[in-house]
Amino acid sequence: MTIGAWANSRSAMVLAAGGTCWLLTIGYLAVQPFVAAAWVDPGYSFVSNTISDLGNASCGPFVRPDGTEAYVCSPRHAVMNTAFIAVGALTAAGAILARRWWPGGRVVTTGLGLVAAAGIGGVMVGLAPADTNLPLHAAGALLQVPGAVGMLLLGFATDKTGWPRILSLVCGTTATAACVLFLAGVHLGLGVGGMERLAFDTLTVWTGVLGAAVLRRTHLTHRTAPAGG
């Protein structure tokens, strides 16, 4: 194998690793209903409960940062917190490893950096449940906001046409607007849980779909690349 072929192969492996990281983030959306199903008396509500409620480590009344109080009891909190950490790490790693899938430029680099920051925030959320370390948990949750802005920047900055750009613009716009509304306490009938998911979980939909696109690109490139001697 020539040096050029080796370098191309190594680059393709890094890109595939990034795509795989992002694709795996979609599993986080399946963990939420699995953890919520263990709640009893009262059951978990995707409308009136926050995502963080799923990760609370103890049972009892809990006062959220916005001043609202709810009875929280999540028997599978360890699973949820592990999922927070995993999706955060995968999101950040994918943003770094899949960099070559995007065009060059500071705006793209900034956008991916903001997405990676959201991933780091997810790790913080999982390491610090809201009922054990609220300041650190809240800081991690607030880092989800840059992720929304990052998607929007990538939608505007990328030279990619077609659905990847449209997806980035739609997800970025939706998540950014939802973040503003959520932080302002405006839920538009979706409840605190519904608006929070629109604000934060949109990023996971985006990474999951684009992860598949990155892997497809890597697969097609590998199939059409000439064999190295």
TAFEN-V306266 format. One record per pair of residues at least 24 apart in sequence whose ideal C-beta (glycine too) atoms are under 10 Angstrom apart, sorted by sequence separation. I is the first residue (numbers start at 0). GAP is how many residues later the second one is. D is the distance in whole Angstrom. If there is no record, write none. Layout:
i=(I | I)
gap=(GAP | GAP)
d=(D | D)
This chain:
i=(52 | 54 | 55 | 56 | 90 | 91 | 94 | 117 | 118 | 120 | 146 | 147 | 150 | 151 | 173 | 174 | 177 | 44 | 48 | 53 | 54 | 55 | 90 | 91 | 93 | 117 | 118 | 120 | 121 | 146 | 147 | 149 | 150 | 151 | 173 | 174 | 53 | 54 | 90 | 91 | 92 | 116 | 117 | 119 | 120 | 147 | 148 | 149 | 174 | 175 | 52 | 53 | 54 | 90 | 91 | 115 | 116 | 117 | 119 | 147 | 148 | 174 | 41 | 43 | 51 | 54 | 87 | 90 | 91 | 116 | 117 | 118 | 146 | 147 | 173 | 174 | 41 | 43 | 50 | 51 | 53 | 54 | 89 | 90 | 91 | 113 | 116 | 117 | 146 | 147 | 172 | 40 | 41 | 43 | 53 | 87 | 88 | 90 | 91 | 115 | 116 | 117 | 144 | 147 | 148 | 171 | 174 | 41 | 86 | 87 | 88 | 90 | 91 | 113 | 114 | 115 | 117 | 143 | 144 | 147 | 170 | 171 | 173 | 174 | 40 | 51 | 86 | 87 | 89 | 90 | 113 | 114 | 116 | 117 | 146 | 147 | 169 | 170 | 173 | 38 | 39 | 50 | 87 | 88 | 112 | 113 | 114 | 116 | 117 | 145 | 170 | 38 | 87 | 88 | 113 | 114 | 115 | 144 | 170 | 171 | 37 | 38 | 39 | 86 | 87 | 110 | 113 | 114 | 143 | 144 | 170 | 37 | 38 | 85 | 86 | 87 | 109 | 110 | 113 | 114 | 169 | 170 | 37 | 38 | 83 | 84 | 85 | 87 | 88 | 112 | 113 | 141 | 144 | 35 | 36 | 37 | 83 | 84 | 86 | 87 | 110 | 111 | 113 | 114 | 143 | 144 | 166 | 167 | 170 | 34 | 36 | 37 | 82 | 83 | 84 | 86 | 87 | 109 | 110 | 113 | 114 | 166 | 170 | 34 | 35 | 83 | 84 | 85 | 109 | 110 | 112 | 113 | 34 | 37 | 83 | 84 | 110 | 111 | 141 | 167 | 33 | 34 | 37 | 83 | 84 | 107 | 110 | 111 | 163 | 166 | 167 | 34 | 82 | 83 | 109 | 110 | 166 | 34 | 35 | 80 | 81 | 83 | 108 | 109 | 110 | 30 | 33 | 34 | 79 | 80 | 83 | 107 | 110 | 111 | 163 | 33 | 34 | 79 | 80 | 106 | 107 | 110 | 162 | 163 | 166 | 80 | 106 | 109 | 110 | 162 | 30 | 31 | 34 | 77 | 80 | 107 | 108 | 30 | 33 | 79 | 106 | 107 | 163 | 106 | 107 | 147 | 162 | 163 | 30 | 31 | 77 | 80 | 102 | 105 | 106 | 107 | 147 | 150 | 154 | 27 | 30 | 76 | 87 | 94 | 101 | 104 | 143 | 146 | 147 | 150 | 153 | 29 | 30 | 83 | 104 | 146 | 149 | 159 | 163 | 28 | 76 | 102 | 104 | 144 | 147 | 27 | 30 | 73 | 87 | 94 | 101 | 102 | 103 | 140 | 143 | 144 | 146 | 147 | 150 | 26 | 27 | 30 | 83 | 87 | 90 | 101 | 102 | 143 | 146 | 149 | 150 | 153 | 73 | 83 | 100 | 101 | 102 | 110 | 117 | 143 | 145 | 146 | 24 | 27 | 28 | 71 | 101 | 140 | 143 | 147 | 26 | 27 | 71 | 94 | 100 | 140 | 143 | 146 | 150 | 26 | 27 | 146 | 24 | 25 | 110 | 23 | 24 | 27 | 101 | 23 | 24 | 26 | 27 | 100 | 24 | 25 | 24 | 64 | 20 | 23 | 24 | 63 | 22 | 23 | 62 | 20 | 21 | 24 | 61 | 62 | 20 | 21 | 23 | 24 | 61 | 64 | 19 | 20 | 23 | 54 | 63 | 64 | 20 | 21 | 22 | 54 | 57 | 59 | 62 | 17 | 20 | 21 | 56 | 58 | 61 | 64 | 19 | 20 | 21 | 51 | 54 | 55 | 56 | 57 | 64 | 19 | 20 | 50 | 54 | 55 | 56 | 57 | 63 | 17 | 18 | 20 | 21 | 53 | 54 | 55 | 56 | 124 | 16 | 17 | 20 | 21 | 52 | 54 | 55 | 64 | 16 | 17 | 19 | 20 | 51 | 52 | 54 | 64 | 17 | 18 | 19 | 51 | 52 | 121 | 16 | 17 | 18 | 21 | 50 | 51 | 120 | 16 | 17 | 49 | 15 | 16 | 17 | 55 | 121 | 13 | 14 | 15 | 17 | 18 | 51 | 54 | 117 | 121 | 13 | 14 | 17 | 12 | 13 | 14 | 118 | 13 | 14 | 51 | 117 | 13 | 14 | 51 | 117 | 11 | 51 | 114 | 118 | 10 | 51 | 117 | 50 | 49 | 114 | 114 | 21 | 50 | 24 | 27 | 24 | 20 | 101 | 97 | 100 | 90 | 94 | 97 | 100 | 101 | 90 | 93 | 97 | 100 | 86 | 89 | 93 | 99 | 90 | 97 | 65 | 86 | 90 | 93 | 97 | 100 | 65 | 67 | 86 | 89 | 93 | 96 | 97 | 100 | 66 | 89 | 65 | 97 | 86 | 90 | 93 | 97 | 86 | 89 | 69 | 67 | 65 | 63 | 49 | 47 | 52 | 53 | 46 | 52 | 49 | 50 | 51 | 46 | 48 | 49 | 50 | 46 | 47 | 48 | 49 | 45 | 46 | 47 | 48 | 51 | 45 | 46 | 47 | 49 | 50 | 44 | 46 | 47 | 49 | 50 | 44 | 45 | 46 | 48 | 49 | 44 | 45 | 46 | 50 | 43 | 44 | 50 | 45 | 46 | 49 | 50 | 45 | 35 | 31 | 28 | 31 | 28 | 27 | 28 | 27 | 28 | 26 | 24 | 25 | 24 | 25 | 27 | 28 | 24 | 27 | 24 | 25 | 26 | 21 | 24 | 25 | 23 | 24 | 25 | 21 | 22 | 23 | 21 | 22 | 24 | 25 | 20 | 21 | 22 | 24 | 25 | 21 | 22 | 23 | 18 | 21 | 22 | 21 | 22 | 20 | 21 | 22 | 18 | 19 | 21 | 22 | 17 | 18 | 19 | 21 | 22 | 17 | 18 | 20 | 21 | 18 | 19 | 18 | 19 | 17 | 18 | 16 | 17 | 18 | 15 | 16 | 18 | 19 | 14 | 15 | 18 | 14 | 17 | 18 | 15 | 16 | 14 | 15 | 14 | 15 | 13 | 11 | 12 | 15 | 11 | 14 | 15 | 10 | 11 | 11 | 12 | 10 | 11 | 7 | 8 | 11 | 7 | 8 | 7 | 7 | 8 | 4 | 7 | 4 | 4 | 5 | 4 | 3 | 4 | 2 | 0 | 1 | 0 | 1 | 0)
gap=(24 | 24 | 24 | 24 | 24 | 24 | 24 | 24 | 24 | 24 | 24 | 24 | 24 | 24 | 24 | 24 | 24 | 25 | 25 | 25 | 25 | 25 | 25 | 25 | 25 | 25 | 25 | 25 | 25 | 25 | 25 | 25 | 25 | 25 | 25 | 25 | 26 | 26 | 26 | 26 | 26 | 26 | 26 | 26 | 26 | 26 | 26 | 26 | 26 | 26 | 27 | 27 | 27 | 27 | 27 | 27 | 27 | 27 | 27 | 27 | 27 | 27 | 28 | 28 | 28 | 28 | 28 | 28 | 28 | 28 | 28 | 28 | 28 | 28 | 28 | 28 | 29 | 29 | 29 | 29 | 29 | 29 | 29 | 29 | 29 | 29 | 29 | 29 | 29 | 29 | 29 | 30 | 30 | 30 | 30 | 30 | 30 | 30 | 30 | 30 | 30 | 30 | 30 | 30 | 30 | 30 | 30 | 31 | 31 | 31 | 31 | 31 | 31 | 31 | 31 | 31 | 31 | 31 | 31 | 31 | 31 | 31 | 31 | 31 | 32 | 32 | 32 | 32 | 32 | 32 | 32 | 32 | 32 | 32 | 32 | 32 | 32 | 32 | 32 | 33 | 33 | 33 | 33 | 33 | 33 | 33 | 33 | 33 | 33 | 33 | 33 | 34 | 34 | 34 | 34 | 34 | 34 | 34 | 34 | 34 | 35 | 35 | 35 | 35 | 35 | 35 | 35 | 35 | 35 | 35 | 35 | 36 | 36 | 36 | 36 | 36 | 36 | 36 | 36 | 36 | 36 | 36 | 37 | 37 | 37 | 37 | 37 | 37 | 37 | 37 | 37 | 37 | 37 | 38 | 38 | 38 | 38 | 38 | 38 | 38 | 38 | 38 | 38 | 38 | 38 | 38 | 38 | 38 | 38 | 39 | 39 | 39 | 39 | 39 | 39 | 39 | 39 | 39 | 39 | 39 | 39 | 39 | 39 | 40 | 40 | 40 | 40 | 40 | 40 | 40 | 40 | 40 | 41 | 41 | 41 | 41 | 41 | 41 | 41 | 41 | 42 | 42 | 42 | 42 | 42 | 42 | 42 | 42 | 42 | 42 | 42 | 43 | 43 | 43 | 43 | 43 | 43 | 44 | 44 | 44 | 44 | 44 | 44 | 44 | 44 | 45 | 45 | 45 | 45 | 45 | 45 | 45 | 45 | 45 | 45 | 46 | 46 | 46 | 46 | 46 | 46 | 46 | 46 | 46 | 46 | 47 | 47 | 47 | 47 | 47 | 48 | 48 | 48 | 48 | 48 | 48 | 48 | 49 | 49 | 49 | 49 | 49 | 49 | 50 | 50 | 50 | 50 | 50 | 51 | 51 | 51 | 51 | 51 | 51 | 51 | 51 | 51 | 51 | 51 | 52 | 52 | 52 | 52 | 52 | 52 | 52 | 52 | 52 | 52 | 52 | 52 | 53 | 53 | 53 | 53 | 53 | 53 | 53 | 53 | 54 | 54 | 54 | 54 | 54 | 54 | 55 | 55 | 55 | 55 | 55 | 55 | 55 | 55 | 55 | 55 | 55 | 55 | 55 | 55 | 56 | 56 | 56 | 56 | 56 | 56 | 56 | 56 | 56 | 56 | 56 | 56 | 56 | 57 | 57 | 57 | 57 | 57 | 57 | 57 | 57 | 57 | 57 | 58 | 58 | 58 | 58 | 58 | 58 | 58 | 58 | 59 | 59 | 59 | 59 | 59 | 59 | 59 | 59 | 59 | 60 | 60 | 60 | 61 | 61 | 61 | 62 | 62 | 62 | 62 | 63 | 63 | 63 | 63 | 63 | 64 | 64 | 65 | 65 | 66 | 66 | 66 | 66 | 67 | 67 | 67 | 68 | 68 | 68 | 68 | 68 | 69 | 69 | 69 | 69 | 69 | 69 | 70 | 70 | 70 | 70 | 70 | 70 | 71 | 71 | 71 | 71 | 71 | 71 | 71 | 72 | 72 | 72 | 72 | 72 | 72 | 72 | 73 | 73 | 73 | 73 | 73 | 73 | 73 | 73 | 73 | 74 | 74 | 74 | 74 | 74 | 74 | 74 | 74 | 75 | 75 | 75 | 75 | 75 | 75 | 75 | 75 | 75 | 76 | 76 | 76 | 76 | 76 | 76 | 76 | 76 | 77 | 77 | 77 | 77 | 77 | 77 | 77 | 77 | 78 | 78 | 78 | 78 | 78 | 78 | 79 | 79 | 79 | 79 | 79 | 79 | 79 | 80 | 80 | 80 | 81 | 81 | 81 | 81 | 81 | 82 | 82 | 82 | 82 | 82 | 82 | 82 | 82 | 82 | 83 | 83 | 83 | 84 | 84 | 84 | 84 | 85 | 85 | 85 | 85 | 86 | 86 | 86 | 86 | 88 | 88 | 88 | 88 | 89 | 89 | 89 | 90 | 91 | 91 | 92 | 93 | 93 | 94 | 94 | 97 | 98 | 108 | 109 | 109 | 112 | 112 | 112 | 112 | 112 | 113 | 113 | 113 | 113 | 114 | 114 | 114 | 114 | 115 | 115 | 116 | 116 | 116 | 116 | 116 | 116 | 117 | 117 | 117 | 117 | 117 | 117 | 117 | 117 | 118 | 118 | 119 | 119 | 120 | 120 | 120 | 120 | 121 | 121 | 122 | 124 | 126 | 128 | 132 | 139 | 139 | 139 | 140 | 140 | 141 | 141 | 141 | 142 | 142 | 142 | 142 | 143 | 143 | 143 | 143 | 144 | 144 | 144 | 144 | 144 | 145 | 145 | 145 | 145 | 145 | 146 | 146 | 146 | 146 | 146 | 147 | 147 | 147 | 147 | 147 | 148 | 148 | 148 | 148 | 149 | 149 | 149 | 150 | 150 | 150 | 150 | 151 | 157 | 165 | 168 | 169 | 172 | 173 | 175 | 176 | 176 | 177 | 178 | 178 | 179 | 179 | 179 | 179 | 180 | 180 | 181 | 181 | 181 | 182 | 182 | 182 | 183 | 183 | 183 | 184 | 184 | 184 | 185 | 185 | 185 | 185 | 186 | 186 | 186 | 186 | 186 | 187 | 187 | 187 | 188 | 188 | 188 | 189 | 189 | 190 | 190 | 190 | 191 | 191 | 191 | 191 | 192 | 192 | 192 | 192 | 192 | 193 | 193 | 193 | 193 | 194 | 194 | 195 | 195 | 196 | 196 | 197 | 197 | 197 | 198 | 198 | 198 | 198 | 199 | 199 | 199 | 200 | 200 | 200 | 201 | 201 | 202 | 202 | 203 | 203 | 204 | 205 | 205 | 205 | 206 | 206 | 206 | 207 | 207 | 209 | 209 | 210 | 210 | 213 | 213 | 213 | 214 | 216 | 217 | 218 | 219 | 220 | 220 | 221 | 222 | 222 | 223 | 224 | 224 | 225 | 226 | 226 | 227 | 227 | 228)
d=(9 | 9 | 9 | 8 | 7 | 4 | 7 | 10 | 9 | 9 | 10 | 6 | 6 | 6 | 7 | 6 | 7 | 9 | 9 | 9 | 4 | 9 | 7 | 8 | 8 | 6 | 10 | 8 | 9 | 9 | 9 | 9 | 8 | 10 | 9 | 7 | 4 | 5 | 10 | 8 | 7 | 5 | 5 | 10 | 8 | 8 | 8 | 10 | 9 | 9 | 9 | 9 | 9 | 6 | 3 | 10 | 9 | 8 | 10 | 4 | 6 | 4 | 9 | 9 | 9 | 9 | 10 | 3 | 6 | 9 | 6 | 8 | 7 | 4 | 6 | 6 | 7 | 9 | 9 | 10 | 9 | 6 | 7 | 9 | 9 | 9 | 5 | 3 | 10 | 9 | 10 | 9 | 10 | 8 | 9 | 8 | 7 | 9 | 8 | 9 | 7 | 8 | 9 | 8 | 8 | 8 | 9 | 9 | 10 | 5 | 9 | 6 | 8 | 9 | 8 | 9 | 9 | 9 | 8 | 5 | 5 | 9 | 10 | 8 | 8 | 9 | 8 | 6 | 9 | 9 | 4 | 5 | 10 | 7 | 9 | 9 | 9 | 7 | 10 | 9 | 8 | 9 | 7 | 8 | 8 | 6 | 9 | 8 | 9 | 9 | 10 | 7 | 3 | 6 | 8 | 9 | 8 | 5 | 7 | 8 | 9 | 6 | 8 | 5 | 4 | 10 | 6 | 4 | 7 | 9 | 4 | 7 | 7 | 9 | 9 | 8 | 10 | 10 | 3 | 7 | 9 | 10 | 4 | 9 | 9 | 7 | 9 | 7 | 9 | 7 | 8 | 9 | 9 | 8 | 10 | 5 | 5 | 5 | 10 | 7 | 8 | 7 | 9 | 9 | 10 | 8 | 9 | 7 | 9 | 6 | 8 | 9 | 9 | 7 | 9 | 8 | 9 | 9 | 4 | 7 | 8 | 7 | 9 | 8 | 9 | 9 | 8 | 8 | 8 | 7 | 10 | 9 | 4 | 9 | 5 | 4 | 8 | 9 | 8 | 10 | 7 | 7 | 10 | 3 | 6 | 10 | 4 | 7 | 10 | 6 | 8 | 9 | 7 | 8 | 6 | 4 | 7 | 6 | 9 | 8 | 7 | 10 | 10 | 9 | 8 | 9 | 7 | 5 | 10 | 4 | 9 | 8 | 9 | 10 | 9 | 9 | 10 | 8 | 8 | 6 | 6 | 6 | 9 | 7 | 9 | 9 | 8 | 8 | 9 | 10 | 6 | 8 | 8 | 10 | 6 | 10 | 9 | 7 | 9 | 9 | 7 | 5 | 6 | 4 | 7 | 10 | 8 | 10 | 8 | 8 | 10 | 10 | 10 | 9 | 9 | 9 | 7 | 8 | 10 | 10 | 4 | 7 | 8 | 9 | 7 | 6 | 9 | 10 | 8 | 7 | 9 | 9 | 9 | 10 | 9 | 8 | 8 | 9 | 10 | 10 | 9 | 8 | 9 | 8 | 7 | 5 | 9 | 9 | 9 | 8 | 8 | 6 | 10 | 9 | 7 | 9 | 9 | 7 | 6 | 8 | 8 | 8 | 8 | 10 | 8 | 6 | 5 | 4 | 5 | 10 | 9 | 9 | 10 | 10 | 10 | 9 | 8 | 9 | 10 | 9 | 10 | 9 | 10 | 7 | 9 | 9 | 8 | 10 | 10 | 10 | 8 | 4 | 7 | 10 | 9 | 8 | 7 | 9 | 10 | 8 | 9 | 9 | 8 | 9 | 9 | 8 | 5 | 8 | 10 | 8 | 9 | 9 | 9 | 9 | 10 | 10 | 5 | 8 | 10 | 5 | 6 | 7 | 9 | 10 | 10 | 8 | 7 | 10 | 7 | 10 | 4 | 7 | 10 | 7 | 6 | 7 | 9 | 8 | 9 | 7 | 9 | 10 | 9 | 9 | 8 | 7 | 9 | 8 | 9 | 10 | 5 | 4 | 5 | 10 | 10 | 9 | 9 | 4 | 8 | 7 | 9 | 6 | 9 | 6 | 6 | 8 | 9 | 9 | 5 | 6 | 6 | 8 | 10 | 7 | 7 | 9 | 9 | 10 | 7 | 5 | 6 | 10 | 8 | 5 | 6 | 7 | 10 | 9 | 8 | 8 | 8 | 8 | 9 | 8 | 8 | 8 | 10 | 10 | 7 | 8 | 9 | 5 | 9 | 9 | 10 | 3 | 6 | 10 | 10 | 9 | 9 | 5 | 3 | 8 | 9 | 8 | 7 | 10 | 9 | 9 | 7 | 9 | 8 | 8 | 10 | 8 | 8 | 9 | 5 | 6 | 7 | 10 | 8 | 9 | 9 | 9 | 6 | 7 | 6 | 7 | 6 | 9 | 10 | 9 | 10 | 7 | 9 | 6 | 7 | 10 | 9 | 9 | 9 | 8 | 10 | 10 | 9 | 9 | 9 | 9 | 10 | 9 | 8 | 7 | 8 | 8 | 8 | 10 | 8 | 6 | 8 | 5 | 10 | 10 | 10 | 10 | 10 | 10 | 10 | 9 | 6 | 8 | 5 | 7 | 9 | 9 | 6 | 8 | 6 | 9 | 10 | 8 | 9 | 10 | 6 | 10 | 9 | 10 | 8 | 9 | 10 | 9 | 9 | 7 | 8 | 8 | 10 | 10 | 10 | 10 | 9 | 8 | 10 | 10 | 10 | 9 | 8 | 6 | 7 | 7 | 5 | 8 | 6 | 10 | 3 | 7 | 5 | 8 | 8 | 8 | 6 | 10 | 6 | 7 | 5 | 9 | 6 | 7 | 10 | 5 | 5 | 9 | 9 | 7 | 7 | 9 | 10 | 9 | 10 | 7 | 10 | 10 | 10 | 8 | 7 | 10 | 9 | 9 | 8 | 7 | 8 | 6 | 5 | 8 | 9 | 8 | 7 | 5 | 8 | 10 | 8 | 9 | 9 | 9 | 8 | 9 | 9 | 5 | 3 | 9 | 5 | 8 | 9 | 8 | 8 | 4 | 6 | 10 | 8 | 8 | 7 | 9 | 7 | 9 | 9 | 9 | 7 | 10 | 6 | 3 | 3 | 5 | 7 | 8 | 9 | 8 | 7 | 9 | 8 | 10 | 5 | 10 | 7 | 6 | 8 | 7 | 9 | 9 | 8 | 8 | 3 | 7 | 6 | 4 | 10 | 9 | 8 | 8 | 10 | 8 | 9 | 6 | 6 | 6 | 9 | 9 | 9 | 9 | 9 | 8 | 4 | 5 | 8 | 10 | 10 | 9 | 10 | 5 | 8 | 8 | 9 | 9 | 6 | 10 | 10 | 6 | 9 | 8 | 8 | 9 | 8 | 7 | 10 | 8 | 8 | 8 | 8 | 8 | 7 | 3 | 8 | 8 | 10 | 9 | 5 | 4 | 7 | 7)
